[in-house]
Amino acid sequence: MALSKPSRRKAPLGVPIMLLALVLSAVFGAAAGLVWQSSDWAEDEPEEEVLVREGSAG
């Protein structure tokens, strides 16, 4: 069992930076989704589908 600190320094994982990037991407993604959903230019009038029945009329 070692009583002193190890002489080699471990490389930082950058967990706080990755967490911040994840939170920011989630916020920006949600905002972009809400803007896309509420935009009027993406909402065209849908074409009406007319169904015609084939066969005898009487």
N, C-alpha and C positions, 0 to 999 in steps of 0.2 A: 504494500500500500504506500503510495507516494504521499509525502507530507508537504511537498512544495508544489508550486504551480508548474505546469508543464512548460518547457522552454519554447515549444513551437506554438505559435499563435494560429488559431483556427480562422479560416476565411469566413467573413460574415455572410449570412444567407440572404440578407436583404429582405427579411420578412416584413418589416414596417413599410418598405417601399412597395413591395408586391401587394400588401393589403390596401395601401392607399390607391394603387393603380386599379385594383379590383373594385373598390368602392366608387371611384370616379367613373370607371367604365360602366358600372351598373346604373349610376345616376344619369349619365349622358345617354345611355341606351334607352332608359325609361323615358327620358324627356323626348328623345327623337321619335320613339314609338307613339307617344301621346300627340306630338305635332303631326305625325303622319296620319294618325287615326282621325284627327279633327280637321284635317285640311280639306277644303272644298274642291280644290282642283283635282283631287284624286277620285272624287265621287261624281262620275258621269251617270246620266240617266240610263238605266239598264234597258236593253231592247226587250220589248214585250214578245213573249213566245206565243205564237198562235198554233194551237194543236188542231189538226184536221183529222177527222176520223175517216178512215177508208172503209168502204163497204157499202151495203145497200142503205138507202135513205128511208126505206119504208117498210 
